[in-house]
Amino acid sequence: MKNAIQSLLSDKSFWAAVISLVTSILIAYNVPQGSIEQITAIISAAGTFIAYIVSNGIQSAARIKADAQIRATRIAKGLQDTED
């Protein structure tokens, strides 16, 4: 479930769908065009920021996992576990 949410939040198509939905709702409620543009810009910026944070977190987790696997392999082989 966690991976599905991470994947969803980092997907550009998801954010395009959110913007489309919100824009349609705002138009249906006769919100002024300038306000719609501002809200769309805010959602777009938030989507970009969230996607960056999620992607960065995934990369960091993968790097930590790889480092742990390397250390575990070195320990299993009886090699000294030294910091690089």
PAMARVO-687114 format. One record per atom (N, C-alpha, C, CB): residue in one letter; x, y, z. Coordinates in steps of 0.2 Angstrom, whole numbers, padded with zeros to 4 digits, always signed. Glycine has a CB too. Layout:
BEGIN
AXYZ/...
//
This chain:
BEGIN
M+0004-0006+0000/M+0000+0000+0000/M+0004+0006+0000/M-0005+0000+0006/K+0010+0006+0004/K+0014+0012+0005/K+0017+0013-0002/K+0019+0011+0010/N+0020+0008-0006/N+0023+0009-0012/N+0018+0012-0017/N+0026+0003-0015/A+0011+0010-0017/A+0006+0012-0021/A+0005+0020-0020/A+0000+0008-0020/I+0005+0022-0014/I+0004+0029-0013/I+0010+0033-0015/I+0003+0030-0005/Q+0016+0030-0014/Q+0022+0034-0016/Q+0022+0034-0024/Q+0029+0030-0014/S+0020+0029-0027/S+0020+0029-0034/S+0015+0034-0037/S+0019+0022-0037/L+0009+0034-0034/L+0004+0039-0036/L+0006+0046-0035/L-0002+0037-0032/L+0009+0048-0029/L+0011+0055-0028/L+0017+0057-0032/L+0013+0055-0020/S+0021+0053-0035/S+0026+0055-0039/S+0024+0054-0046/S+0032+0051-0038/D+0018+0053-0048/D+0016+0052-0055/D+0013+0059-0058/D+0010+0046-0055/K+0016+0061-0063/K+0013+0067-0066/K+0006+0067-0068/K+0018+0069-0072/S+0004+0061-0071/S-0003+0060-0073/S-0008+0061-0068/S-0003+0053-0076/F-0006+0059-0062/F-0010+0059-0056/F-0011+0067-0054/F-0007+0056-0050/W-0006+0071-0054/W-0007+0078-0053/W-0011+0081-0058/W+0000+0081-0052/A-0010+0079-0065/A-0014+0082-0070/A-0021+0081-0069/A-0011+0080-0077/A-0023+0075-0067/A-0030+0073-0065/A-0032+0077-0060/A-0030+0065-0064/V-0028+0078-0054/V-0031+0082-0049/V-0032+0089-0051/V-0025+0082-0043/I-0028+0092-0055/I-0029+0099-0057/I-0035+0099-0062/I-0023+0101-0061/S-0036+0094-0066/S-0042+0094-0070/S-0048+0094-0066/S-0041+0088-0075/L-0048+0089-0061/L-0054+0089-0057/L-0056+0095-0053/L-0053+0083-0052/V-0051+0098-0050/V-0052+0104-0046/V-0054+0110-0051/V-0045+0106-0043/T-0051+0110-0057/T-0053+0116-0062/T-0060+0115-0064/T-0048+0115-0068/S-0062+0109-0065/S-0069+0108-0067/S-0074+0110-0062/S-0070+0100-0069/I-0072+0108-0056/I-0077+0110-0050/I-0077+0117-0049/I-0074+0106-0043/L-0071+0121-0050/L-0071+0128-0049/L-0075+0131-0054/L-0064+0130-0049/I-0075+0129-0061/I-0078+0132-0066/I-0086+0131-0065/I-0076+0128-0073/A-0088+0125-0062/A-0095+0123-0061/A-0098+0128-0056/A-0096+0116-0059/Y-0094+0130-0051/Y-0096+0135-0046/Y-0095+0142-0048/Y-0092+0133-0039/N-0093+0143-0054/N-0092+0150-0057/N-0087+0154-0053/N-0099+0154-0056/V-0081+0151-0051/V-0076+0154-0048/V-0072+0158-0054/V-0071+0149-0045/P-0070+0165-0052/P-0067+0169-0057/P-0061+0165-0060/P-0065+0175-0054/Q-0060+0167-0067/Q-0054+0163-0070/Q-0047+0165-0067/Q-0054+0166-0077/G-0046+0171-0064/G-0040+0172-0061/G-0039+0168-0055/G-0040+0180-0059/S-0044+0167-0051/S-0043+0162-0045/S-0042+0155-0047/S-0050+0163-0041/I-0045+0153-0053/I-0044+0146-0055/I-0037+0145-0057/I-0049+0145-0061/E-0034+0150-0060/E-0027+0150-0063/E-0022+0150-0057/E-0025+0156-0067/Q-0024+0154-0051/Q-0020+0154-0045/Q-0020+0147-0042/Q-0022+0159-0041/I-0026+0144-0041/I-0027+0138-0038/I-0023+0132-0042/I-0034+0136-0037/T-0024+0132-0048/T-0020+0127-0053/T-0013+0128-0052/T-0022+0128-0060/A-0010+0134-0051/A-0003+0135-0051/A-0001+0132-0044/A-0001+0142-0051/I-0005+0133-0039/I-0003+0131-0032/I-0003+0123-0032/I-0008+0134-0027/I-0008+0120-0035/I-0008+0113-0035/I-0003+0110-0039/I-0015+0110-0038/S-0001+0113-0044/S+0005+0111-0049/S+0011+0111-0045/S+0005+0115-0055/A+0012+0117-0041/A+0018+0118-0037/A+0019+0113-0032/A+0019+0125-0034/A+0013+0112-0028/A+0013+0107-0023/A+0014+0100-0025/A+0006+0107-0019/G+0011+0098-0031/G+0013+0091-0034/G+0020+0090-0036/G+0008+0091-0040/T+0023+0095-0039/T+0030+0095-0040/T+0034+0094-0034/T+0032+0101-0044/F+0033+0098-0029/F+0036+0097-0022/F+0036+0091-0019/F+0034+0103-0018/I+0029+0088-0019/I+0028+0082-0016/I+0032+0076-0020/I+0021+0080-0016/A+0031+0076-0027/A+0035+0071-0031/A+0042+0071-0029/A+0033+0073-0038/Y+0045+0077-0029/Y+0052+0078-0027/Y+0054+0074-0020/Y+0054+0085-0027/I+0050+0076-0015/I+0051+0073-0009/I+0050+0066-0009/I+0046+0076-0004/V+0045+0063-0012/V+0044+0056-0012/V+0050+0052-0016/V+0037+0054-0016/S+0052+0055-0022/S+0057+0052-0026/S+0064+0052-0022/S+0058+0056-0032/N+0065+0058-0018/N+0071+0058-0015/N+0071+0053-0009/N+0072+0066-0012/G+0066+0052-0006/G+0065+0048+0000/G+0066+0040-0003/G+0058+0048+0003/I+0063+0039-0009/I+0064+0032-0012/I+0072+0031-0013/I+0060+0031-0018/Q+0075+0036-0016/Q+0082+0035-0018/Q+0086+0035-0011/Q+0084+0041-0022/S+0085+0038-0006/S+0089+0038+0000/S+0088+0031+0003/S+0086+0043+0005/A+0082+0028+0003/A+0080+0022+0006/A+0084+0016+0002/A+0073+0020+0006/A+0084+0017-0004/A+0088+0012-0009/A+0095+0012-0007/A+0086+0013-0016/R+0098+0018-0006/R+0105+0019-0005/R+0107+0016+0002/R+0107+0027-0005/I+0102+0017+0007/I+0104+0015+0014/I+0103+0007+0013/I+0098+0017+0019/K+0098+0004+0010/K+0098-0003+0009/K+0104-0006+0006/K+0091-0005+0005/A+0106-0003+0001/A+0112-0006-0003/A+0118-0005+0001/A+0113-0001-0009/D+0119+0000+0005/D+0125+0000+0010/D+0124-0005+0015/D+0125+0007+0013/A+0118-0006+0018/A+0118-0011+0023/A+0119-0018+0020/A+0110-0011+0026/Q+0117-0020+0014/Q+0118-0026+0011/Q+0126-0027+0010/Q+0115-0027+0004/I+0129-0022+0008/I+0137-0022+0007/I+0140-0024+0013/I+0139-0016+0003/R+0138-0020+0018/R+0141-0021+0025/R+0140-0028+0027/R+0139-0016+0030/A+0134-0031+0027/A+0132-0037+0029/A+0136-0043+0025/A+0124-0039+0028/T+0137-0042+0019/T+0141-0046+0015/T+0148-0046+0017/T+0141-0044+0007/R+0151-0040+0018/R+0158-0040+0021/R+0159-0043+0027/R+0160-0032+0021/I+0154-0042+0032/I+0154-0046+0038/I+0153-0053+0038/I+0148-0043+0043/A+0149-0055+0033/A+0148-0063+0032/A+0155-0066+0030/A+0142-0064+0027/K+0158-0062+0026/K+0165-0065+0023/K+0170-0064+0028/K+0166-0061+0016/G+0169-0061+0033/G+0174-0060+0038/G+0179-0054+0037/G+0178-0066+0039/L+0177-0049+0033/L+0181-0043+0031/L+0179-0038+0036/L+0179-0041+0024/Q+0184-0034+0038/Q+0183-0028+0042/Q+0177-0023+0039/Q+0189-0025+0044/D+0173-0021+0044/D+0168-0017+0042/D+0170-0010+0043/D+0161-0018+0045/T+0173-0006+0037/T+0176+0000+0038/T+0171+0005+0035/T+0183+0000+0035/E+0171+0011+0037/E+0168+0017+0034/E+0172+0019+0028/E+0166+0023+0039/D+0168+0021+0023/D+0171+0024+0017/D+0172+0031+0018/D+0167+0023+0011/
//
